[in-house]
Amino acid sequence: MTLHSRSGFEGPPDPALRHLILRIWLSVPNSRRLPDELAGTFGATAPGALRGGIHPPPD
């Protein structure tokens, strides 16, 4: 299992040199269980849990 995270980004103070960063958090319905110690970061750790990200509309 590979977990990856990022810290906050701080760009240059000059507005002419700034750029836009978009991040997306993908969470799939058939995801694996996460270790319980990651609950503080990811919320639900159960297999199949949709953690963060954009949720599909309910049926």
C-alpha positions as CSV (number, residue, x, y, z in Angstrom):
1,M,0.0,0.0,0.0
2,T,1.3,3.5,-0.8
3,L,0.1,6.6,1.0
4,H,1.1,10.0,-0.1
5,S,0.4,13.4,1.3
6,R,1.4,17.0,0.8
7,S,2.1,19.9,3.0
8,G,0.8,23.3,2.3
9,F,2.2,25.2,-0.7
10,E,3.4,28.7,-0.5
11,G,4.3,30.4,-3.8
12,P,6.4,33.4,-4.5
13,P,5.3,36.7,-3.1
14,D,5.3,38.4,-6.6
15,P,1.8,38.0,-8.1
16,A,3.3,37.9,-11.6
17,L,5.2,34.7,-10.7
18,R,2.4,32.9,-9.0
19,H,0.6,29.9,-10.6
20,L,-2.5,27.9,-9.8
21,I,-2.2,24.5,-8.2
22,L,-5.2,22.2,-8.2
23,R,-5.3,19.0,-6.1
24,I,-7.8,16.2,-6.3
25,W,-8.3,13.4,-3.8
26,L,-9.6,10.3,-5.4
27,S,-11.5,7.8,-3.3
28,V,-12.8,4.6,-4.9
29,P,-15.7,2.5,-3.5
30,N,-13.6,-0.7,-3.5
31,S,-10.7,0.9,-1.5
32,R,-8.6,-1.1,1.0
33,R,-8.8,-0.8,4.7
34,L,-6.4,1.7,6.2
35,P,-4.5,1.2,9.4
36,D,-6.5,2.6,12.4
37,E,-3.7,5.1,13.3
38,L,-4.5,7.0,10.0
39,A,-8.1,7.8,11.1
40,G,-7.0,11.3,12.2
41,T,-5.8,12.0,8.7
42,F,-8.3,10.2,6.5
43,G,-11.4,9.8,8.7
44,A,-12.9,6.4,7.9
45,T,-10.5,3.5,7.7
46,A,-12.9,0.8,6.8
47,P,-12.6,-1.0,3.5
48,G,-14.8,0.6,0.8
49,A,-15.2,3.9,2.8
50,L,-15.2,7.0,0.7
51,R,-12.6,9.2,2.4
52,G,-12.6,12.9,1.6
53,G,-12.6,13.9,-2.1
54,I,-15.7,14.3,-4.2
55,H,-18.6,11.9,-3.5
56,P,-20.9,10.6,-6.2
57,P,-24.5,11.7,-5.8
58,P,-26.7,9.2,-3.9
59,D,-28.9,6.8,-5.9
